[in-house]
């Protein structure tokens, strides 16, 4: 906890980016921004471990605000440098939604860096949606009206899957890795993945599968009309310098 408090004060975090690919044409259609905590001479700590600690210390909103600003700055830099325009998803915690500063933070970051809101995607988990429903709906509707995209992470693992889909202003569902891992070998997982894709499309939502690691999983998702994928088959999360090389090579742009 002490080390994390110090890291927050010193902004000692980094952002890795994991590419997303469109199954329609194989192009890079977006990125997910992922928080990393580099600790020299120390073993790497997973965000699954340190993010809940940030939440318990009530520091996640401060880190989240820094992350949103950093991502907007990066989107603007890529656009100015000619590398391209990429929609970047940033994970937002329930604490950030419950607080009063999220809309202002996002609005200020977009304005400060002159980024069109459509290039920013806010990604929430199912469970965080259900914590303070009326306030959450108001917050998300405001973001949607600003032009920010909204996606639901870990879809299908929560306890609220269907009722909220018509209540929340959502653009995209992400099929959880739990269903993708055995989608080619477990008929139940395959059925759930198909159902989520059909459900999303019937509600005019995009659907992305996470944790795609094999050509067989990709083939299944293509055949069943999933829109986008991310996972190690496409690329692991990359630090900024490696990501820019990846983006240039995928677009045929000389480094």
Secondary structure, DSSP 8 states (H G I E B T S, - for coil): -HHHHHHHHHT--EEEEEEEEETTT--EEEEEEEEE---TTS----HHHHHHHHHHTT-HHHHHHHHHHHHHHHHHHHHHHTS----EEEE--HHHHHSS-HHHHHHHHHHHTT--GGGEEEEEEHHHHTSSHHHHHHHHHHHHHHT-EEEEEEETSSS-TTGGGGTS---EEEE-HHHHTTTTT-HHHHHHHHHHHHHHHHTT-EEEE----SHHHHHHHHHTT--EE-STTT---B-HHHHHHHHHHHHT---
